[in-house]
């Protein structure tokens, strides 16, 4: 497969998992493996949208000493590694605790491309979307297949650059079957004009190939965290190689 035919993917990693140093190795492996985007999760003690794999990773990251200050330093280090855009994904509590404007300013300073905060939804977002627009920071709405057409139109009217499409309701991790209904929903989301990321339960290159014509980039999360977990007791070079090679396979190499 030529470079022009490689699958464009967003890869998900948890900051400070397994620890800070190995986080940097994971990020480098994702970039070297061909990832087009990195979704960097700032761990939180009650990650409501995450399945057991990512919940466990978040717990270990918090035990490893994750803090917002060091999370932003990590994001800045990853963003400086190359031209792969970095998105911060987290939950409402850390953002509100730090203050919306302060969180956004620090993310901008780190070179972050956008923020994904699934439990701050448009219309009940504590001012996140307005603050992002004022500062020039894209905020990424998250939608699910049960959303109404009117609500999707309402979200599209925000004129955000990106849209995160959860391929099903519930939590991450369980494999998702790419049904005709999902494809139809993805096409409707792409019709909003926003660049759509499609995730939840994407675990292999075959799923990615099926999604590719219908989204800007599929998202791979729990499957990648599982690879990191499998090699977390080894040295950093082993984690780097395993994550890089898995990412390459996802990209269709």
N, C-alpha and C positions, 0 to 999 in steps of 0.2 A: 504494500500500500504506500503510495507516495505521500509526501508531506501535505499536499493539498487535499488528499482524501482521508487524512486522519480524522478520527472523531473528536469533535470539540466537547470537552467535559469540564464540569466544575467538580473539584475534589474537596471533601470535607475532612478537617482535622481538628482535634481538640488541643487548645493551648496548654502547654505543660504536661502533655501526655506522650510518653510515660513520665517525662520530666522536661525541664526547660531546654537542656542541651540537646536531648533527643528530638524535641519538637523542631529544632532548627534542621536536624538531619532529615526528618520527615518532610519538611517543607522543601528542602533542596531536592529530595527524591521525587516529590510530586512535580516540581518544575522540570527536572531532568527527564522525568517520565513522559512529559508532553501535556500536562494539565494546562488548560486554557485559563482557568480561574481557580482561586483557592478560597474556600469558605472556612474561616478560622473561628471556631467556637470558643467564646469566653465561658468557661464552666460556671455553673450556678447549682446550688444545692437542691433545687427543686425543678429540674428540667422537664416541663410538662409534655413537650412534644417528642421526647426522646425515648427510644426503646432501651432495653436492658444493656446492650453493648455500649452505647454512648453514655448512658447513665453511669455505668461502672467507670468508664474512662474519665468522666467529669469528676467523680468522687476521688479517683486517684490523683487527678490533676490538682484538686484542692488540697489534698494531703501533701502534694509535692511543693506546695507553697505559692500556688497561683494567686496573684492579686491584680486588680485592674491596672495599676501602674506598670507592673511587669508585663502584663498582657499587651498593653500598647507598645511597650518597648519591643516585644516579640513581633507584633504586627509590623512595626517599622523596619525591623531587621529583615523580615520576609519580603516586604514590599521593595526593599533595596536590592534584593537578590537578582532581579531581572524585570521583565516587562509583563509579568503575569499579575493581573489585578487581584487584590486581596479584599474580601468582604468580611466584616466582623458579624458573626451571628451570636446573639445572646438573648436574654430574657429581660422583661421590663424592670425587675428589681434592681439589677446593677446599674442600668441606665438612669433610673429615677434617683437612686441613692447618690450617684455622682452629680446628677443634674443634667438635663437634656442638652443644654447649650455647651456645657463643659465637656460632656462625653463626645459630642459632635466635633468640637474644636480639637480635642486630642486625637480623634480618629483622622481628621483632616491633616493634622501635623504629622501623623504616622504614614501618610500616603495611602490611606484606605480608600477603596473605590465606592463602597456602599455599606449600609447597615441593614441587617435582617433581624427584626425583633418580632417574632410571630405572635406574641401575646399583646402587642400594641397595635391593634387593628385600626384602619382608617375610620375616623368617627369616634373612636374610643381610645385615642393614642396619646393622651396627656400632652398634646402639642408637639409630638415628635415630627410629624410630617411638615408642619409649618416651620419648625426650627431647622429641619433639614433643607427645606427650600430656601430659607433665608441665608443659610450658610453655604449653600451650593453642594450639599452632601446628598446623594441619592439614598432614599429610604426605599426598601424593597418590600412591597406588599406581598403577603402570603395568601393564596386562595386555594380552596379545595373543590372537588367536583360537585359538591352539593350546593355551591353558590348559585344564586339566581342570576338570570341574565341582566336584570336591572342593577343588581349589586355589582356585577362585573363591570357594567358600564359606568357606575359611580366611581369605582376604583380607577378605571381607565381615565376618567376625567381629571384625576390628580396630575396626569402628565408625567409620571415618574418614568425613569429610563428603563428600569428592570422590573420584572414580576417573577415571584417564586411560586411555582405551581406544585402543590402537594398532590401526588397522583391518587391519593386516597386519604380519607380521614383516619384519625388515630395517631399511633406513634410510629417512629422509624424502626427499621430493622427487618420486619417480615417481608419476604419477597412479594413484589407486586406483579400481577399478570397484566400485560399490556393489552387491554381489551379494545374493541371498536369504540366503546363509550369513552374511554380515556383518550383515545386519539381524537375523537370529535371535540372533547373538552379542550385538549391542547390546541387544536386548530382555532377554536373560539378565542382562547387566550392570546395566541399569536396575532389574531386579528385586531387586538387592541392597539397594536403598534409598539408595545413595550417588548423588550428582549426578554424572553421567558426561559427560566431555568426549571426543569422538571425533575423532581426527586421524590423520595420515600420508597424504599424497597428495591432500588436498582442495584444489582449485584454482579452483572456480567456484561461482556461486550455484545452479546446478542440482544439484550434489552436495549442497550445504548444504540445499536444500529437501528432498531425498530423505532426508537424515539427521535432519532436525529433529524428526520425530515420535518418534524412537527414542533420542535423546540429550538431555541438558540443553543442551549447546552443542557444535556442531562446532568444530574447531580448524583454522585456516588459517595455514600457516607459510611454506614455501618459496616459494609464489606471491607472498606479500607481500614477502619478502626480495628476490625478483627485481625487483619494482617499485622498491624502494629502490635496488637496484643500477643499474637502468636510468637513474635520475635522480641518482646519487651524484656525478656531475661537475658538477651544476648547483647553483644556490643553494638555501638552506634553504626558501625559499618554494615552489620548484618541487617539492621532495620532499614538502613538506606537502600541496600540492594533489593530487599524484599518489596519495599514500597515502590521503588522505581520500576521494577520489572512488572509488578501488578498493574501499575498505572499505564505502562506501555501496552499491556494486553488490552486494557479498557479502551485505549485510544486506537486500537486496531492494528498495532504493529505486529 
